Amino acid sequence: MLEWILILLIIAAVAGLLGLNSVAGVAMTGVKILIGIVLVLFLLAVLGIIAIA
């Protein structure tokens, strides 16, 4: 999932540099959602609620 975050960040940066603001906005929205999911999973793993094997 971290790979997807990095890929979307690169897409957003390139789109922003090329002036494609709508594409950059969509990519950044995807990044925000994925970061939220990663943070929730991390907190659940730290608290011992789920076990990631």
MDTraj code that builds the backbone (N, CA, C; nanometers):
import mdtraj as md
import numpy as np

residues = "MET LEU GLU TRP ILE LEU ILE LEU LEU ILE ILE ALA ALA VAL ALA GLY LEU LEU GLY LEU ASN SER VAL ALA GLY VAL ALA MET THR GLY VAL LYS ILE LEU ILE GLY ILE VAL LEU VAL LEU PHE LEU LEU ALA VAL LEU GLY ILE ILE ALA ILE ALA".split()
xyz = np.array([
    [0.0824, -0.1186, 0.0000],
    [0.0000, 0.0000, 0.0000],
    [0.0875, 0.1258, 0.0000],
    [0.2041, 0.1142, 0.0623],
    [0.2936, 0.2295, 0.0621],
    [0.3444, 0.2598, -0.0781],
    [0.3561, 0.1565, -0.1598],
    [0.3966, 0.1786, -0.2986],
    [0.2931, 0.2618, -0.3731],
    [0.1651, 0.2322, -0.3484],
    [0.0580, 0.3080, -0.4130],
    [0.0618, 0.4541, -0.3708],
    [0.0918, 0.4783, -0.2428],
    [0.0996, 0.6161, -0.1941],
    [0.2107, 0.6908, -0.2665],
    [0.3270, 0.6283, -0.2785],
    [0.4386, 0.6932, -0.3475],
    [0.4080, 0.7167, -0.4949],
    [0.3453, 0.6194, -0.5590],
    [0.3099, 0.6346, -0.7008],
    [0.2122, 0.7502, -0.7193],
    [0.1112, 0.7580, -0.6339],
    [0.0133, 0.8664, -0.6463],
    [0.0752, 1.0021, -0.6152],
    [0.1702, 1.0065, -0.5209],
    [0.2385, 1.1325, -0.4928],
    [0.3200, 1.1789, -0.6126],
    [0.3850, 1.0868, -0.6803],
    [0.4624, 1.1220, -0.7996],
    [0.3692, 1.1709, -0.9104],
    [0.2577, 1.1011, -0.9281],
    [0.1601, 1.1433, -1.0293],
    [0.1071, 1.2821, -0.9986],
    [0.0771, 1.3080, -0.8715],
    [0.0253, 1.4396, -0.8332],
    [0.1298, 1.5483, -0.8571],
    [0.2566, 1.5195, -0.8256],
    [0.3621, 1.6194, -0.8449],
    [0.3813, 1.6504, -0.9931],
    [0.3849, 1.5472, -1.0758],
    [0.4045, 1.5683, -1.2197],
    [0.2837, 1.6410, -1.2790],
    [0.1646, 1.6003, -1.2390],
    [0.0447, 1.6661, -1.2918],
    [0.0395, 1.8119, -1.2481],
    [0.0805, 1.8386, -1.1252],
    [0.0832, 1.9769, -1.0781],
    [0.1825, 2.0613, -1.1560],
    [0.2988, 2.0035, -1.1866],
    [0.3989, 2.0770, -1.2641],
    [0.3527, 2.1024, -1.4075],
    [0.2737, 2.0107, -1.4613],
    [0.2248, 2.0266, -1.5983],
    [0.0978, 2.1107, -1.6061],
    [0.0450, 2.1519, -1.4913],
    [-0.0732, 2.2364, -1.4911],
    [-0.2046, 2.1603, -1.4955],
    [-0.2005, 2.0306, -1.4715],
    [-0.3225, 1.9496, -1.4709],
    [-0.3758, 1.9425, -1.3273],
    [-0.4370, 2.0509, -1.2845],
    [-0.4765, 2.0624, -1.1442],
    [-0.5822, 1.9611, -1.1035],
    [-0.6728, 1.9272, -1.1922],
    [-0.7775, 1.8320, -1.1555],
    [-0.7189, 1.6921, -1.1348],
    [-0.6245, 1.6537, -1.2188],
    [-0.5593, 1.5232, -1.2034],
    [-0.4775, 1.5213, -1.0746],
    [-0.4083, 1.6308, -1.0468],
    [-0.3295, 1.6391, -0.9238],
    [-0.4205, 1.6322, -0.8011],
    [-0.5350, 1.6953, -0.8086],
    [-0.6292, 1.6921, -0.6972],
    [-0.6837, 1.5527, -0.6708],
    [-0.7159, 1.4826, -0.7785],
    [-0.7659, 1.3454, -0.7633],
    [-0.6581, 1.2558, -0.7050],
    [-0.5352, 1.2705, -0.7515],
    [-0.4254, 1.1891, -0.6999],
    [-0.4003, 1.2196, -0.5525],
    [-0.4058, 1.3457, -0.5140],
    [-0.3832, 1.3811, -0.3741],
    [-0.4968, 1.3313, -0.2855],
    [-0.6185, 1.3305, -0.3372],
    [-0.7301, 1.2746, -0.2603],
    [-0.7086, 1.1262, -0.2358],
    [-0.6621, 1.0556, -0.3378],
    [-0.6309, 0.9141, -0.3212],
    [-0.5208, 0.8919, -0.2200],
    [-0.4201, 0.9790, -0.2218],
    [-0.3106, 0.9688, -0.1256],
    [-0.3624, 0.9887, 0.0163],
    [-0.4480, 1.0878, 0.0360],
    [-0.5019, 1.1141, 0.1693],
    [-0.5824, 0.9954, 0.2212],
    [-0.6611, 0.9352, 0.1349],
    [-0.7411, 0.8194, 0.1752],
    [-0.6509, 0.7023, 0.2118],
    [-0.5504, 0.6755, 0.1287],
    [-0.4601, 0.5637, 0.1560],
    [-0.3784, 0.5868, 0.2826],
    [-0.3349, 0.7108, 0.3073],
    [-0.2611, 0.7401, 0.4297],
    [-0.3507, 0.7180, 0.5510],
    [-0.4761, 0.7561, 0.5404],
    [-0.5700, 0.7316, 0.6505],
    [-0.5863, 0.5838, 0.6786],
    [-0.5987, 0.5040, 0.5741],
    [-0.6131, 0.3593, 0.5919],
    [-0.4882, 0.2999, 0.6555],
    [-0.3704, 0.3433, 0.6083],
    [-0.2447, 0.2928, 0.6643],
    [-0.2315, 0.3303, 0.8116],
    [-0.2691, 0.4527, 0.8466],
    [-0.2605, 0.4945, 0.9863],
    [-0.3542, 0.4152, 1.0760],
    [-0.4751, 0.3895, 1.0293],
    [-0.5704, 0.3109, 1.1079],
    [-0.5179, 0.1692, 1.1266],
    [-0.4687, 0.1073, 1.0208],
    [-0.4135, -0.0281, 1.0328],
    [-0.2927, -0.0310, 1.1251],
    [-0.2078, 0.0713, 1.1180],
    [-0.0921, 0.0781, 1.2054],
    [-0.1344, 0.0885, 1.3516],
    [-0.2306, 0.1745, 1.3798],
    [-0.2775, 0.1889, 1.5176],
    [-0.3421, 0.0603, 1.5687],
    [-0.4174, -0.0065, 1.4851],
    [-0.4776, -0.1328, 1.5261],
    [-0.3709, -0.2378, 1.5539],
    [-0.2661, -0.2385, 1.4740],
    [-0.1574, -0.3347, 1.4959],
    [-0.0808, -0.3014, 1.6236],
    [-0.0580, -0.1739, 1.6478],
    [0.0155, -0.1332, 1.7687],
    [-0.0654, -0.1660, 1.8948],
    [-0.1933, -0.1450, 1.8895],
    [-0.2777, -0.1727, 2.0056],
    [-0.3068, -0.3213, 2.0226],
    [-0.2678, -0.4022, 1.9264],
    [-0.2848, -0.5458, 1.9372],
    [-0.4226, -0.5946, 1.9025],
    [-0.5004, -0.5119, 1.8381],
    [-0.6370, -0.5516, 1.8029],
    [-0.6346, -0.6468, 1.6826],
    [-0.5433, -0.6214, 1.5899],
    [-0.5273, -0.7137, 1.4771],
    [-0.3811, -0.7547, 1.4703],
    [-0.3597, -0.8717, 1.4131],
    [-0.2232, -0.9203, 1.3948],
    [-0.1946, -0.9245, 1.2454],
    [-0.0893, -0.8551, 1.2051],
    [-0.0500, -0.8551, 1.0645],
    [0.0621, -0.9562, 1.0483],
    [0.0338, -1.0601, 0.9711],
    [0.1326, -1.1673, 0.9557],
    [0.2149, -1.1455, 0.8317],
])
top = md.Topology()
chain = top.add_chain()
for i, resn in enumerate(residues, 1):
    res = top.add_residue(resn, chain, resSeq=i)
    for name in ("N", "CA", "C"):
        top.add_atom(name, md.element.get_by_symbol(name[0]), res)
traj = md.Trajectory(xyz[None], top)
